[in-house]
């Protein structure tokens, strides 16, 4: 049976050109009725596509028409149906983010890679960290901190010297960004079920913003983060090039 394919592309000209060429060869289905969704762009567009299609039954297969393309497969026009038939599926769960700002407004969002808190002024942030209702760090003086999923552990988390997590690991990485006190504190590995809360100390003097994927919230007082097992993102990869292999290979480059 021929698969019905829906093509989505970032606004970049190279991605739009690729979409037009692929539609000319394979046609274009409505995403709601498609068997598979093909995303053309970079990792940012892949995250956008996963968020936008999370309520649809079709998995997402990405082809790189961006820069790094960690979540993408290589681009080719000629053998797409064979590649889709042979593709291997990875299932990932996002993080849920709840943040209260200084005006008393509650914000909620989902993040596939990580949730980060970053200082938004000239002075370092001061954060108090609670895990599952238990105070773990009274005061972290830093440029910021983040909680990362295994799928996102090679992104901002890795740049902040956090650990790369195997894709099947039921853990989250809590990583400091340029920690000043405690000196050299690099963070912690937490169970995937952990409920993490950051309280911003001296928020008016030391403003902090929270960000989850493309959602940003300014002047937050506190942020709560946990894994969201009720939501599953299905991503397709060419055999031998899935997330598990990429996470391992990244540690030897």
ROSE-4610 file (N, C-alpha, C; in Angstrom, 1 decimal, always signed):
// ROSE-4610
residu = [X/X/X/X/X/X/X/X/X/X/X/X/X/X/X/X/X/X/X/X/X/X/X/X/X/X/X/X/X/X/X/X/X/X/X/X/X/X/X/X/X/X/X/X/X/X/X/X/X/X/X/X/X/X/X/X/X/X/X/X/X/X/X/X/X/X/X/X/X/X/X/X/X/X/X/X/X/X/X/X/X/X/X/X/X/X/X/X/X/X/X/X/X/X/X/X/X/X/X/X/X/X/X/X/X/X/X/X/X/X/X/X/X/X/X/X/X/X/X/X/X/X/X/X/X/X/X/X/X/X/X/X/X/X/X/X/X/X/X/X/X/X/X/X/X/X/X/X/X/X/X/X/X/X/X/X/X/X/X/X/X/X/X/X/X/X/X/X/X/X/X/X/X/X/X/X/X/X/X/X/X/X/X/X/X/X/X/X/X/X/X/X/X/X/X/X/X/X/X/X/X/X/X/X/X/X/X/X/X/X/X/X/X/X/X/X/X/X/X/X/X/X/X/X/X/X/X/X/X/X/X/X/X/X/X/X/X/X/X/X/X/X/X/X/X/X/X/X/X/X/X/X/X/X/X/X/X/X/X/X/X/X/X/X/X/X/X/X/X/X/X/X/X/X/X/X/X/X/X/X/X/X/X/X/X/X/X/X/X/X/X/X/X/X/X/X/X/X/X/X/X/X/X/X/X/X/X/X/X/X/X/X/X/X/X/X/X/X/X/X/X/X/X/X/X/X/X/X/X/X/X/X/X/X/X/X/X/X/X/X/X/X/X/X/X/X/X/X/X/X/X/X/X/X/X/X/X/X/X/X/X/X/X/X/X/X/X/X/X/X/X/X/X/X/X/X/X/X/X/X/X/X/X/X/X/X/X/X/X/X/X/X/X/X/X/X/X/X/X/X/X/X/X/X/X/X/X/X/X/X/X/X/X/X/X/X/X/X/X/X/X/X/X/X/X/X/X/X/X/X/X/X/X/X/X/X/X/X/X/X/X/X/X/X/X/X/X/X/X/X/X/X/X/X/X/X/X/X/X/X/X/X/X/X/X/X/X/X/X/X/X/X/X/X/X/X/X/X/X/X/X/X/X/X/X/X/X/X/X/X/X/X/X/X/X/X/X/X/X/X/X/X/X/X/X/X/X/X/X/X/X/X/X/X/X/X/X/X/X/X/X/X/X/X/X/X/X/X/X/X/X/X/X/X/X/X/X/X/X/X/X/X/X/X/X/X/X/X/X/X/X/X/X/X/X/X/X/X/X/X/X/X/X/X/X/X/X/X/X/X/X/X/X/X/X/X/X/X/X/X/X/X/X/X/X/X/X/X/X/X/X/X/X/X/X/X/X/X/X/X/X/X/X/X/X/X/X/X/X/X/X/X/X/X/X/X/X/X/X/X/X/X/X/X/X/X/X/X/X/X/X/X/X/X/X/X/X/X/X/X/X/X/X/X/X/X/X/X/X/X/X/X/X/X/X/X/X/X/X/X/X/X/X/X/X/X/X/X/X/X/X/X/X/X/X/X/X/X/X/X/X/X/X/X/X/X/X/X/X/X/X/X/X/X/X/X/X/X/X/X/X/X/X/X/X/X/X/X/X/X/X/X/X/X/X/X/X/X/X/X/X/X/X/X/X/X/X/X/X/X/X/X/X/X/X/X/X/X/X/X/X/X/X/X/X/X/X/X/X/X/X/X/X/X/X/X/X/X/X]
num = [1/1/1/2/2/2/3/3/3/4/4/4/5/5/5/6/6/6/7/7/7/8/8/8/9/9/9/10/10/10/11/11/11/12/12/12/13/13/13/14/14/14/15/15/15/16/16/16/17/17/17/18/18/18/19/19/19/20/20/20/21/21/21/22/22/22/23/23/23/24/24/24/25/25/25/26/26/26/27/27/27/28/28/28/29/29/29/30/30/30/31/31/31/32/32/32/33/33/33/34/34/34/35/35/35/36/36/36/37/37/37/38/38/38/39/39/39/40/40/40/41/41/41/42/42/42/43/43/43/44/44/44/45/45/45/46/46/46/47/47/47/48/48/48/49/49/49/50/50/50/51/51/51/52/52/52/53/53/53/54/54/54/55/55/55/56/56/56/57/57/57/58/58/58/59/59/59/60/60/60/61/61/61/62/62/62/63/63/63/64/64/64/65/65/65/66/66/66/67/67/67/68/68/68/69/69/69/70/70/70/71/71/71/72/72/72/73/73/73/74/74/74/75/75/75/76/76/76/77/77/77/78/78/78/79/79/79/80/80/80/81/81/81/82/82/82/83/83/83/84/84/84/85/85/85/86/86/86/87/87/87/88/88/88/89/89/89/90/90/90/91/91/91/92/92/92/93/93/93/94/94/94/95/95/95/96/96/96/97/97/97/98/98/98/99/99/99/100/100/100/101/101/101/102/102/102/103/103/103/104/104/104/105/105/105/106/106/106/107/107/107/108/108/108/109/109/109/110/110/110/111/111/111/112/112/112/113/113/113/114/114/114/115/115/115/116/116/116/117/117/117/118/118/118/119/119/119/120/120/120/121/121/121/122/122/122/123/123/123/124/124/124/125/125/125/126/126/126/127/127/127/128/128/128/129/129/129/130/130/130/131/131/131/132/132/132/133/133/133/134/134/134/135/135/135/136/136/136/137/137/137/138/138/138/139/139/139/140/140/140/141/141/141/142/142/142/143/143/143/144/144/144/145/145/145/146/146/146/147/147/147/148/148/148/149/149/149/150/150/150/151/151/151/152/152/152/153/153/153/154/154/154/155/155/155/156/156/156/157/157/157/158/158/158/159/159/159/160/160/160/161/161/161/162/162/162/163/163/163/164/164/164/165/165/165/166/166/166/167/167/167/168/168/168/169/169/169/170/170/170/171/171/171/172/172/172/173/173/173/174/174/174/175/175/175/176/176/176/177/177/177/178/178/178/179/179/179/180/180/180/181/181/181/182/182/182/183/183/183/184/184/184/185/185/185/186/186/186/187/187/187/188/188/188/189/189/189/190/190/190/191/191/191/192/192/192/193/193/193/194/194/194/195/195/195/196/196/196/197/197/197/198/198/198/199/199/199/200/200/200/201/201/201/202/202/202/203/203/203/204/204/204/205/205/205/206/206/206/207/207/207/208/208/208/209/209/209/210/210/210/211/211/211/212/212/212/213/213/213/214/214/214/215/215/215/216/216/216/217/217/217/218/218/218/219/219/219/220/220/220/221/221/221/222/222/222/223/223/223/224/224/224/225/225/225/226/226/226/227/227/227/228/228/228/229/229/229/230/230/230/231/231/231/232/232/232/233/233/233/234/234/234/235/235/235/236/236/236/237/237/237/238/238/238/239/239/239/240/240/240/241/241/241/242/242/242/243/243/243/244/244/244/245/245/245/246/246/246/247/247/247/248/248/248/249/249/249/250/250/250/251/251/251/252/252/252/253/253/253]
x = [+0.8/+0.0/+0.9/+0.6/+1.4/+1.1/+2.2/+2.1/+1.6/+0.7/+0.3/+1.3/+2.0/+3.0/+2.6/+2.8/+2.5/+3.9/+4.1/+5.4/+5.3/+6.1/+6.2/+7.6/+7.7/+9.1/+9.2/+10.4/+10.7/+10.6/+10.6/+10.5/+11.8/+12.9/+14.1/+14.0/+14.5/+14.4/+14.8/+15.9/+16.3/+15.3/+14.6/+13.6/+12.4/+12.0/+10.8/+11.0/+12.2/+12.6/+12.5/+13.0/+13.0/+11.5/+10.7/+9.3/+8.6/+8.8/+8.2/+8.6/+9.9/+10.4/+9.9/+9.8/+9.2/+7.7/+7.0/+5.6/+5.4/+6.2/+6.1/+6.4/+7.1/+7.5/+6.5/+6.1/+5.3/+3.9/+3.5/+2.3/+2.3/+1.2/+1.2/-0.2/-0.2/-1.4/-1.6/-2.9/-3.2/-2.6/-1.9/-1.2/-2.2/-3.5/-4.4/-4.7/-4.5/-4.8/-3.6/-2.4/-1.2/-0.7/+0.0/+0.6/+1.9/+2.6/+3.9/+4.0/+4.6/+4.9/+6.4/+6.7/+8.2/+8.4/+9.3/+9.7/+11.0/+11.0/+12.2/+12.7/+13.9/+14.5/+15.6/+15.8/+16.8/+16.1/+16.9/+16.4/+15.3/+15.5/+14.4/+13.1/+13.1/+11.9/+11.3/+12.2/+11.8/+11.0/+11.6/+10.9/+9.5/+9.5/+8.2/+7.2/+7.7/+6.8/+6.3/+7.1/+6.7/+5.7/+5.9/+4.9/+3.6/+3.6/+2.4/+1.6/+2.3/+1.6/+1.4/+1.6/+1.6/+0.3/-0.8/-2.1/-2.5/-1.6/-1.9/-1.3/-1.8/-1.3/+0.0/+0.3/+1.4/+2.7/+3.8/+5.1/+5.8/+6.9/+7.6/+9.0/+9.2/+10.6/+11.2/+12.3/+12.9/+14.0/+14.2/+15.3/+16.0/+17.3/+18.0/+18.1/+17.4/+17.6/+17.9/+18.6/+19.1/+20.6/+20.9/+22.4/+22.9/+22.6/+23.2/+22.4/+21.1/+20.3/+20.4/+20.6/+20.8/+19.6/+18.4/+17.2/+16.7/+17.5/+17.1/+17.9/+17.3/+18.0/+18.6/+19.5/+20.1/+19.0/+19.3/+18.3/+18.6/+17.5/+17.5/+16.1/+16.0/+14.7/+14.3/+15.2/+14.9/+14.4/+14.7/+14.4/+13.5/+12.7/+12.0/+11.1/+10.3/+9.4/+10.1/+11.2/+12.0/+12.6/+13.0/+13.6/+12.5/+11.4/+10.3/+9.9/+9.8/+9.4/+10.5/+11.7/+12.8/+13.1/+12.5/+12.8/+12.5/+13.3/+13.1/+12.6/+11.7/+11.0/+11.6/+11.7/+12.1/+10.9/+10.6/+9.5/+10.1/+9.8/+10.3/+9.2/+9.4/+8.4/+8.9/+8.1/+8.5/+8.5/+9.1/+8.9/+7.8/+7.1/+6.1/+6.7/+6.4/+6.9/+5.7/+5.8/+4.8/+5.7/+5.3/+6.1/+5.2/+5.5/+4.7/+5.6/+5.1/+5.9/+5.5/+6.3/+6.1/+4.8/+4.1/+2.8/+1.7/+2.0/+1.1/+0.4/+1.0/+0.4/+1.1/+0.3/+0.8/+1.0/+2.2/+2.5/+2.7/+2.3/+2.5/+3.0/+3.9/+4.4/+5.0/+5.3/+6.0/+7.3/+8.3/+9.6/+10.2/+10.6/+11.2/+12.6/+13.4/+14.8/+15.1/+14.8/+15.1/+14.3/+14.2/+13.7/+14.8/+15.0/+16.2/+15.7/+16.5/+16.3/+17.6/+17.5/+18.6/+18.5/+19.6/+19.6/+19.2/+18.4/+17.9/+18.4/+19.4/+20.0/+21.5/+22.1/+23.6/+24.1/+23.3/+23.8/+23.4/+24.2/+24.0/+22.6/+22.0/+20.8/+21.1/+20.1/+20.1/+18.9/+19.1/+18.1/+18.1/+16.9/+16.8/+16.2/+16.7/+16.3/+15.7/+14.4/+13.7/+13.4/+13.6/+13.3/+12.3/+11.1/+10.1/+9.8/+9.7/+9.3/+10.4/+11.6/+12.7/+13.7/+14.1/+15.1/+16.4/+17.0/+18.3/+19.4/+19.1/+20.2/+19.6/+20.0/+19.5/+19.7/+20.9/+21.2/+22.2/+21.8/+22.7/+22.9/+24.1/+24.4/+25.1/+24.4/+24.8/+24.3/+24.6/+24.0/+22.7/+22.5/+21.2/+21.4/+20.3/+20.2/+19.2/+19.3/+18.4/+18.1/+17.0/+16.6/+16.5/+17.2/+17.2/+16.7/+16.0/+15.7/+16.9/+16.9/+17.9/+18.0/+16.9/+16.9/+17.5/+17.4/+17.9/+19.3/+19.9/+21.1/+22.3/+22.3/+23.4/+23.2/+22.2/+21.9/+22.5/+21.7/+22.1/+22.8/+22.2/+22.8/+24.3/+24.6/+26.0/+26.9/+26.4/+27.2/+27.5/+26.6/+26.8/+27.5/+28.2/+29.0/+28.2/+26.9/+26.1/+26.4/+25.9/+26.1/+25.2/+25.8/+25.0/+24.3/+23.0/+22.2/+21.8/+21.9/+21.4/+19.9/+19.4/+18.0/+17.0/+17.4/+16.5/+16.6/+17.5/+17.7/+16.5/+16.0/+14.9/+15.4/+16.2/+16.8/+16.7/+16.8/+16.8/+18.2/+18.7/+19.9/+19.6/+20.0/+19.9/+21.3/+21.5/+22.8/+22.8/+23.9/+24.1/+24.8/+24.4/+25.1/+26.0/+27.3/+28.3/+28.0/+28.1/+27.8/+29.0/+28.6/+29.6/+29.6/+28.5/+28.4/+27.2/+27.4/+28.6/+29.7/+30.9/+31.9/+32.1/+32.1/+32.3/+31.1/+30.0/+28.8/+28.3/+28.2/+27.9/+26.4/+25.7/+24.4/+24.2/+23.1/+22.7/+22.0/+22.0/+21.1/+19.9/+18.7/+17.5/+16.6/+15.8/+14.9/+13.9/+13.5/+12.6/+11.3/+10.9/+9.7/+9.9/+11.1/+11.3/+10.5/+10.1/+9.4/+10.4/+10.9/+11.9/+11.3/+11.6/+11.2/+12.3/+12.4/+13.3/+12.6/+13.0/+12.5/+13.6/+13.2/+14.1/+14.2/+15.4/+15.7/+16.1/+15.6/+15.8/+15.4/+14.1/+13.8/+13.8/+13.5/+13.5/+14.9/+15.8/+17.2/+17.9/+17.5/+18.2/+17.2/+16.6/+15.5/+16.0/+15.0/+15.3/+14.2/+14.6/+13.6/+13.6/+12.5/+12.4/+12.1/+12.6/+12.4/+12.3/+11.3/+11.1/+11.0/+12.0/+12.0/+11.8/+10.7/+10.6/+9.7/+9.3/+8.4/+9.3/+9.2/+10.0/+9.0/+9.4/+8.6/+9.5/+9.3/+10.2/+9.8/+10.8/+10.5/+9.8/+10.3/+9.6/+10.0/+9.0/+9.3/+9.6/+9.0/+9.3/+8.9/+9.6/+9.4/+9.3/+8.3/+8.2/+8.3/+9.1/+9.4/+9.2/+8.6/+8.5/+8.3/+8.7/+8.4/+6.9/+6.5/+5.1/+4.9/+4.7/+4.6/+3.3/+2.3/+1.0/+1.2/+2.3/+2.5/+3.7/+3.6/+4.7/+4.9/+6.1/+6.5/+7.2/+6.7/+7.2/+8.1/+9.4/+10.4/+11.0/+11.1/+11.6/+13.0/+13.9/+15.3/+15.7/+16.6/+17.2/+17.9/+17.8/+18.5/+19.9/+20.3/+21.7/+22.0/+21.0/+21.3/+20.3/+19.7/+18.8/+19.4/+18.5/+19.0/+20.0/+19.8/+20.8/+22.2/+22.3/+23.6/+24.1/+23.3/+23.8/+24.3/+23.6/+24.1/+25.4/+25.6/+26.8/+27.9/+27.7/+28.7/+29.2/+28.2/+28.6/+29.7/+29.7/+30.7/+32.1/+32.2/+33.6/+34.0/+33.4/+33.8/+34.5]
y = [-1.2/+0.0/+1.2/+2.2/+3.4/+4.3/+4.8/+5.7/+7.1/+7.6/+9.0/+9.9/+10.8/+11.6/+13.1/+13.7/+15.2/+15.9/+16.9/+17.6/+18.9/+19.2/+20.5/+21.0/+22.4/+22.9/+24.2/+24.5/+25.8/+26.9/+28.2/+29.3/+29.4/+28.8/+28.9/+28.5/+29.3/+28.9/+27.5/+27.0/+25.7/+24.7/+24.9/+24.0/+24.0/+25.2/+25.4/+24.8/+24.9/+24.3/+22.8/+22.3/+20.8/+20.3/+21.1/+20.7/+20.6/+21.6/+21.6/+20.5/+20.1/+19.0/+17.7/+17.5/+16.3/+16.1/+17.2/+17.1/+16.8/+17.3/+17.0/+15.5/+14.9/+13.4/+12.5/+12.9/+12.0/+12.5/+13.7/+14.2/+14.8/+15.2/+15.9/+15.6/+14.9/+14.6/+15.6/+15.7/+16.5/+15.9/+16.7/+16.1/+15.2/+15.6/+14.9/+13.5/+13.3/+12.0/+11.3/+11.8/+11.3/+10.0/+9.2/+8.0/+8.5/+9.5/+10.0/+11.4/+12.2/+13.6/+13.8/+14.4/+14.7/+16.2/+16.4/+17.8/+18.2/+19.3/+19.8/+21.0/+21.0/+22.2/+21.7/+22.5/+22.2/+21.7/+21.5/+21.0/+21.9/+23.2/+24.1/+23.9/+23.7/+23.4/+22.0/+21.1/+19.7/+19.8/+20.6/+20.8/+21.4/+22.4/+23.1/+22.1/+21.3/+20.3/+19.3/+18.8/+17.9/+18.5/+19.7/+20.4/+20.5/+20.9/+21.2/+20.0/+18.8/+17.6/+16.6/+17.0/+16.0/+15.3/+15.9/+15.3/+14.5/+14.4/+13.6/+12.2/+11.3/+9.9/+9.6/+10.4/+10.1/+10.5/+9.6/+9.9/+11.0/+11.5/+12.6/+12.1/+12.2/+11.9/+13.2/+13.6/+14.8/+14.6/+15.6/+15.6/+17.0/+16.9/+18.1/+19.1/+20.3/+21.4/+22.6/+22.4/+23.4/+23.4/+23.6/+23.6/+22.3/+22.1/+20.9/+19.7/+19.7/+18.6/+17.3/+17.5/+16.4/+15.5/+16.1/+15.3/+14.9/+15.2/+15.0/+13.9/+13.3/+12.4/+13.2/+12.6/+13.2/+13.4/+14.4/+14.8/+14.0/+13.4/+12.8/+12.8/+13.0/+13.1/+11.7/+10.8/+9.7/+8.5/+8.2/+6.9/+7.1/+8.1/+8.4/+7.3/+6.7/+5.7/+4.5/+4.1/+3.0/+3.3/+4.6/+5.0/+5.0/+5.5/+5.5/+4.1/+3.2/+1.8/+1.1/+1.5/+0.9/+1.7/+2.9/+3.7/+3.1/+3.5/+3.0/+4.1/+3.8/+4.8/+5.0/+6.2/+6.6/+7.3/+7.0/+7.7/+8.5/+9.8/+10.7/+11.4/+11.7/+12.5/+13.9/+14.9/+16.3/+16.6/+17.7/+18.3/+19.2/+19.3/+20.3/+21.4/+22.6/+23.8/+24.6/+25.0/+25.9/+27.0/+28.3/+29.4/+30.5/+31.0/+32.2/+33.4/+34.5/+35.7/+36.7/+37.8/+38.7/+39.4/+39.4/+40.0/+39.1/+37.8/+36.8/+36.0/+36.1/+35.3/+33.9/+32.9/+31.5/+31.2/+30.7/+30.3/+28.8/+28.2/+26.7/+26.5/+25.5/+25.1/+23.8/+23.2/+21.9/+22.1/+21.3/+21.5/+20.1/+19.8/+18.5/+18.4/+19.5/+19.4/+19.7/+21.0/+21.4/+22.5/+22.8/+24.0/+24.7/+26.0/+26.7/+28.0/+28.3/+29.6/+30.4/+31.7/+32.5/+33.8/+34.4/+35.7/+36.7/+37.7/+38.7/+40.1/+40.2/+41.5/+41.4/+42.5/+42.5/+41.6/+41.3/+40.5/+39.1/+38.2/+36.8/+36.4/+35.4/+34.9/+34.2/+34.2/+33.4/+32.5/+31.2/+30.2/+29.2/+28.9/+27.8/+26.6/+25.4/+24.2/+23.2/+22.8/+21.8/+20.7/+19.4/+18.3/+17.4/+17.1/+16.3/+16.8/+18.1/+18.8/+18.9/+18.4/+18.4/+19.4/+20.4/+21.4/+20.7/+20.9/+20.3/+21.3/+22.6/+23.6/+24.9/+25.4/+26.7/+27.9/+27.9/+29.1/+28.7/+28.8/+28.6/+30.0/+30.5/+31.8/+31.4/+31.9/+31.4/+32.3/+32.0/+32.7/+32.0/+30.8/+30.1/+28.6/+27.9/+26.5/+25.9/+24.6/+23.9/+22.5/+22.0/+20.6/+20.0/+19.0/+18.4/+17.0/+16.7/+15.3/+14.6/+13.3/+12.6/+13.1/+13.3/+13.7/+15.1/+15.9/+17.3/+17.4/+16.3/+16.4/+16.9/+16.7/+17.2/+18.6/+19.3/+20.6/+21.6/+22.5/+23.5/+22.9/+21.7/+21.0/+20.7/+20.2/+19.8/+21.0/+22.1/+23.3/+23.9/+23.6/+24.0/+23.0/+22.0/+21.0/+20.0/+19.8/+18.8/+17.4/+16.4/+15.0/+14.7/+13.9/+13.3/+12.1/+12.0/+10.9/+9.9/+8.6/+7.6/+7.8/+7.6/+7.9/+7.1/+5.9/+5.0/+5.2/+6.2/+6.4/+7.1/+6.6/+7.2/+8.2/+9.2/+10.2/+11.6/+12.6/+14.0/+14.6/+15.5/+16.2/+17.6/+17.9/+19.2/+19.9/+20.9/+21.4/+22.9/+23.4/+24.8/+25.4/+26.7/+27.5/+28.5/+28.3/+29.2/+29.4/+28.3/+28.4/+29.2/+30.1/+30.9/+30.4/+30.1/+29.5/+28.5/+27.2/+26.6/+26.5/+26.8/+26.8/+25.4/+25.3/+24.1/+23.1/+23.6/+22.7/+22.5/+21.3/+21.0/+20.4/+20.2/+19.8/+18.4/+17.7/+16.4/+15.6/+14.3/+13.4/+13.0/+13.2/+13.0/+11.9/+11.2/+10.2/+11.0/+10.3/+10.9/+11.4/+10.7/+11.1/+12.3/+12.9/+13.9/+15.2/+15.9/+17.2/+18.2/+19.1/+20.1/+21.5/+22.2/+23.5/+24.5/+25.6/+26.6/+27.8/+28.4/+29.6/+30.7/+31.8/+32.9/+33.8/+33.9/+34.8/+36.2/+37.2/+38.6/+38.8/+38.5/+38.6/+40.0/+41.0/+42.3/+42.8/+42.5/+42.9/+42.0/+40.8/+39.8/+39.1/+39.7/+39.2/+37.9/+37.0/+35.7/+35.5/+34.9/+34.5/+33.0/+32.4/+30.9/+30.7/+29.6/+29.2/+27.7/+27.3/+25.9/+25.8/+25.3/+25.3/+26.7/+27.1/+28.4/+29.3/+28.8/+29.6/+30.3/+31.6/+32.4/+33.2/+33.2/+34.0/+34.8/+36.1/+37.1/+37.2/+37.6/+38.0/+37.0/+35.8/+34.7/+34.7/+34.3/+34.1/+32.7/+31.7/+30.3/+29.5/+28.4/+27.5/+26.1/+25.3/+23.9/+23.1/+22.0/+21.2/+19.7/+19.0/+17.5/+16.9/+15.7/+14.9/+14.7/+14.7/+14.6/+13.3/+12.2/+10.9/+10.7/+11.5/+11.4/+11.8/+12.5/+13.0/+12.3/+11.6/+10.9/+11.4/+11.8/+12.2/+11.0/+10.7/+9.6/+10.2/+9.8/+10.3/+9.1/+9.3/+8.2/+8.5/+7.5/+7.7/+6.5/+6.8/+5.8/+4.7/+3.4/+2.4/+2.7/+2.5/+2.8/+4.2/+5.1/+6.5/+7.2/+6.4/+6.8/+7.6/+8.1/+8.9/+8.2/+7.0/+6.2/+6.2/+5.9/+5.9/+7.3/+8.4/+9.7/+10.2/+9.8/+10.3/+9.6/+8.3/+7.7/+8.3/+8.5/+9.0/+10.4/+11.2/+12.6/+12.6/+11.5/+11.5/+11.1/+10.8/+10.4/+11.3/+12.4/+13.4/+14.5]
z = [+0.0/+0.0/+0.0/-0.9/-1.0/+0.2/+0.8/+2.0/+1.5/+2.3/+2.1/+2.8/+2.1/+2.7/+2.8/+3.9/+4.0/+4.2/+3.4/+3.4/+4.1/+5.0/+5.7/+5.6/+5.4/+5.2/+6.0/+6.4/+7.0/+5.9/+6.3/+5.3/+4.5/+4.8/+4.1/+2.7/+1.7/+0.3/-0.1/+0.5/+0.2/+0.7/+1.8/+2.2/+1.4/+1.0/+0.1/-1.2/-1.8/-3.1/-3.0/-1.9/-1.7/-1.6/-0.8/-0.7/-2.1/-2.9/-4.2/-5.0/-5.0/-5.8/-5.3/-4.0/-3.4/-3.7/-3.6/-3.9/-5.4/-6.2/-7.6/-7.9/-7.1/-7.3/-6.5/-5.3/-4.4/-4.1/-4.5/-4.1/-2.7/-2.2/-0.9/-0.2/+0.9/+1.6/+2.7/+3.2/+4.3/+5.6/+6.4/+7.6/+8.5/+8.6/+9.4/+8.8/+7.5/+6.9/+6.4/+6.7/+6.2/+7.0/+6.4/+7.1/+7.7/+7.1/+7.6/+7.3/+8.1/+7.9/+7.7/+6.6/+6.3/+6.5/+7.4/+7.8/+7.1/+6.4/+5.7/+6.3/+6.9/+7.5/+8.5/+9.5/+10.5/+11.8/+12.9/+14.1/+14.7/+14.6/+15.1/+14.4/+13.1/+12.4/+12.8/+13.0/+13.5/+14.8/+15.7/+17.0/+16.8/+16.0/+15.7/+15.1/+14.2/+13.5/+14.6/+15.4/+16.4/+17.4/+17.8/+18.6/+17.9/+16.6/+15.8/+15.4/+15.5/+15.0/+16.1/+17.4/+18.5/+18.7/+18.2/+18.3/+17.1/+16.1/+14.9/+15.0/+14.3/+14.5/+13.7/+12.7/+11.8/+12.5/+12.4/+12.8/+11.9/+12.4/+11.6/+11.2/+9.9/+9.4/+8.9/+9.4/+9.0/+8.0/+7.0/+6.1/+6.2/+6.4/+6.7/+5.5/+5.7/+4.8/+5.7/+6.8/+7.7/+7.9/+9.2/+9.5/+10.1/+11.4/+12.0/+11.7/+12.0/+11.6/+12.5/+13.8/+14.6/+14.7/+14.6/+14.6/+13.2/+12.2/+10.8/+10.1/+9.0/+8.2/+7.0/+6.3/+5.1/+4.0/+3.2/+2.2/+0.9/+0.3/-1.0/-1.6/-2.9/-3.5/-4.1/-4.4/-5.3/-4.6/-3.3/-2.7/-1.4/-1.4/-0.1/+0.3/-0.5/-0.1/+0.5/-0.1/+0.4/+1.8/+1.9/+3.2/+4.3/+4.0/+4.9/+5.4/+4.4/+4.7/+5.7/+5.5/+6.3/+7.6/+7.8/+8.9/+10.3/+11.3/+12.6/+13.5/+14.4/+15.2/+16.6/+17.0/+18.3/+19.0/+20.2/+20.9/+22.1/+22.1/+23.2/+23.8/+25.1/+25.9/+26.1/+26.0/+26.3/+27.8/+28.1/+29.5/+29.5/+30.7/+30.9/+31.7/+31.4/+32.1/+32.6/+33.9/+34.5/+35.1/+34.8/+35.3/+35.8/+36.9/+37.4/+37.3/+36.7/+36.6/+37.7/+37.7/+38.8/+38.8/+37.7/+37.6/+38.1/+38.4/+38.9/+37.8/+36.6/+35.5/+35.4/+35.3/+35.1/+33.7/+33.3/+31.9/+31.9/+30.8/+30.6/+29.2/+29.1/+27.7/+27.8/+26.6/+26.5/+25.8/+26.2/+25.6/+25.4/+24.1/+23.7/+24.1/+24.0/+24.3/+25.8/+26.2/+27.6/+28.0/+29.3/+29.9/+30.6/+30.2/+30.8/+31.5/+32.5/+33.2/+32.9/+32.5/+32.2/+32.8/+33.3/+33.9/+32.8/+33.1/+32.1/+32.5/+33.3/+33.6/+33.8/+34.3/+34.4/+35.5/+36.5/+37.7/+37.5/+38.2/+38.1/+38.8/+38.3/+38.9/+40.2/+41.1/+42.3/+42.3/+42.3/+42.2/+43.4/+43.9/+44.9/+44.2/+44.4/+43.7/+44.7/+44.3/+45.1/+44.1/+44.6/+43.8/+44.6/+44.0/+44.6/+46.0/+46.1/+47.4/+48.4/+48.1/+49.1/+48.6/+49.5/+49.2/+48.9/+47.7/+47.4/+47.3/+47.0/+46.9/+47.3/+48.4/+49.0/+48.0/+47.4/+46.6/+45.5/+44.3/+43.2/+42.5/+42.5/+41.9/+40.5/+39.4/+38.1/+37.0/+35.8/+34.6/+34.3/+34.8/+34.6/+34.9/+34.6/+34.9/+33.9/+33.7/+32.7/+33.2/+32.7/+32.8/+31.4/+31.1/+29.7/+29.7/+28.6/+28.3/+27.6/+27.5/+26.8/+25.3/+24.7/+23.3/+23.1/+24.1/+24.1/+24.7/+25.2/+26.0/+25.2/+23.9/+23.1/+22.6/+23.0/+22.5/+23.6/+24.1/+25.1/+26.3/+26.7/+27.9/+27.7/+26.5/+26.2/+26.1/+25.6/+25.5/+26.9/+27.8/+29.2/+30.0/+29.4/+30.0/+30.8/+30.4/+30.9/+30.3/+30.9/+30.3/+29.1/+28.2/+27.2/+27.7/+27.6/+28.2/+27.1/+27.3/+26.4/+26.2/+25.0/+24.6/+25.4/+25.8/+26.6/+28.1/+28.5/+30.0/+30.6/+31.7/+32.4/+33.4/+32.9/+33.7/+33.0/+33.8/+33.3/+33.8/+33.0/+33.4/+33.9/+35.1/+35.7/+35.7/+34.8/+34.6/+34.9/+35.5/+35.8/+34.6/+34.3/+33.3/+34.0/+33.9/+34.4/+35.9/+36.7/+38.1/+38.8/+39.7/+40.5/+41.9/+42.5/+43.8/+43.8/+44.2/+44.7/+43.5/+43.8/+42.8/+42.2/+40.9/+40.1/+40.2/+40.7/+40.7/+39.3/+38.9/+37.5/+37.3/+38.4/+38.3/+38.8/+38.4/+38.9/+37.8/+38.0/+37.2/+38.1/+37.5/+38.3/+37.6/+38.4/+37.7/+36.8/+35.7/+34.8/+35.4/+36.6/+37.3/+38.2/+38.3/+39.2/+38.9/+39.9/+39.8/+40.3/+39.4/+39.7/+39.8/+40.9/+41.0/+41.3/+40.5/+40.7/+41.3/+42.4/+42.9/+42.7/+42.1/+41.8/+43.0/+43.5/+44.7/+44.2/+44.9/+44.5/+43.1/+42.7/+41.2/+40.7/+41.5/+40.9/+40.7/+41.5/+41.4/+40.4/+40.3/+39.5/+38.6/+37.6/+36.8/+36.0/+35.9/+35.2/+34.2/+33.0/+32.0/+32.0/+31.6/+31.4/+30.0/+29.5/+28.1/+27.9/+27.1/+26.7/+25.2/+24.5/+23.1/+22.6/+21.9/+21.4/+22.2/+23.4/+24.3/+25.4/+25.5/+26.5/+27.4/+28.6/+29.6/+30.5/+30.5/+31.2/+32.7/+33.5/+34.9/+35.7/+35.7/+36.4/+37.9/+38.7/+40.2/+40.5/+39.8/+40.0/+38.7/+38.6/+37.4/+37.9/+37.5/+37.8/+36.5/+36.6/+35.4/+35.7/+34.8/+35.0/+33.6/+33.5/+32.2/+32.0/+30.8/+30.4/+29.7/+30.4/+29.8/+29.0/+29.2/+28.4/+27.0/+26.7/+25.3/+24.7/+23.6/+22.9/+21.5/+21.2/+19.9/+19.2/+18.0/+17.2/+16.1/+16.1/+15.1/+14.4/+13.1/+12.2/+11.8/+11.8/+11.4/+10.5/+9.6/+8.7/+9.6/+9.2/+10.0/+10.3/+11.6/+12.0/+12.2/+12.1/+12.3/+13.2/+14.2/+15.1/+16.2/+17.1/+18.2/+19.1/+19.4/+20.2/+19.6/+18.4/+17.7/+17.7/+17.4/+17.3/+18.7/+19.7/+21.1/+21.4/+21.1/+21.3/+20.5/+19.2/+18.3/+18.7/+19.2/+19.6/+20.7/+21.5/+22.6/+22.1/+20.8/+20.3/+19.2/+19.1/+18.0/+18.6]
